Structure formats: structure tokens, C-alpha cells
Amino acid sequence: MKTIVSPELLAELRQLDACTLANAIETFHERLRNEGFVNGSVRCLFPQLKPVAGYAATVKIRGSAPPTASGPYQDRTDWWDYIRSLPSPRVVVVEDDATRVGLGSLLGGVHVNILKALDCVAAVTNGSVRDIPAAEELGFQLFAGNVAVSHAYVHIVEFGGPVEIGGLKIASGDLLHGDLHGVQSIPLELAEKIPPVAARIMARRRELIALCQSPDFSLEKLRQAVANQNS
């Protein structure tokens, strides 16, 4: 089991917007600035909702094509036990490995209610989601490649292993954060150090914005303020 953070620290991380969080993580030089986040192929469906943070429950699905054997794919419920084995809150991460990614959706009105009951706060997928009003009514955040009308022949092929969503490799138990800007991972070893760094970044940003909006604004003052912040 990976290290987990305290509920209090998790609450602090949820107060940060994704951009400030990314800026704070950059200061530790633990990864490149073009790594650690899901790219623009996956979008936030409910930008009005507050940021979410939780531990990744990873799943792989397929199902754009009918099964080769007779009869439908059998539903699986064992992945619910896997989700419950992880610390909460949880973020379900679904990699669609089908030949036609996103043609059918695993995540619809019933499943988001099940996931909500399992203390999941969001789902992230390179594939599709559906029954959008049901998720929005629950306050259950969705990050997806697209929306779909059908579940097609979707079935779970494995869970608990590594997945990749929008260029971000995610392992079971990774700490994830998401808001209207997108999803990123939080290195667990840095989590406790991030809030004070983020507070300093926000304070510097407020100072520069205040100067830009001041009637006394000048380029000379702006250059001096930037120099002072970088010193």
C-alpha cells in the first residue's frame, strides 16, 4: 500500500486550483514541466464544480466490437471490492483499450451512483461517459475524451494495474487532483510541502495583479516587482 496523506492535508490540496498546484510542484524540480498531467484530449465536463483530489482506482476496458463467443459480455462486480481496498476518497481511472476508443461507455447513470456510494469523487477516462445529467446532479466530476449514447459492448478486462490516460501514466493508489483545467498527479513525497509553497505563489501573484490594476502602474514598477519576486 502506498503512503497516504492526512485528511487535513487532502482538504488543503482540494482548495488549490490546478494551475497553482502545477506551479507549486514545478518548484521542487522532481519532474519536467511537460509531464505529470493529462493532456487536452481529456476534458472536464463540469467546470463549475470545485477541485477534487483522491487516490486512483485503475481499470482497463474494451468493447467497441461484439464478443467472439455467443452471448453478451458478463458483468463483473469484483472490481468494486478492489475500489473499496484503496484509501478514500477515490478517483476511478478508466483506460479504454478498444479498437474504437470511446464508442461505448462504461460510466453512466447507474455506475456513477455506485461509484459515489463507494466514496469515489470523480472518474477520468480517455474514452466516453454518458448520462451526463445524473453525474452532474450528484456532484460527481467527470473527465473524459468524449460522450456517447450507448455502452456498446464495454467490459472490464483488468483492474489494479497501470494505465495511461491522455499521456499520463497512472498507477493504482496514485494521488490525483482535478478541476476545470484538467487532471494531474501529485507526488506523494511532496504533498505535505505543497500548500505553503502554493500560498507564497498566490501571494506573489496577487501583488503583481494589484500592480497591473493600479492607476500607478508603470513598466518600471512592473519590472522592479518581478525582479524583487525573483530575488
Buried (B, 14 or more C-beta within 10 A) or exposed (E): EEEBBEEEBBEBBBEBBBBBBBBBBBBEEEBEEEEBBBEEEBBBBBEEBEBBBBBBBBBBBBBBEEEEEEEEBEEEEEBBEBBEEBBBBBBBBBBBBBEEBBBBBBBBBEBBBBBBEBBBBBBBBBBBBBBBEBBBEEEBBBBBBBBBEEBBBBBBBBBBEEBBBBBBEBBBBBBBBBBBBBBBBBBBEBBEBBBEBBBEBBEBBEEEEEBEEEEEEEEEEEEEBEEEBEE
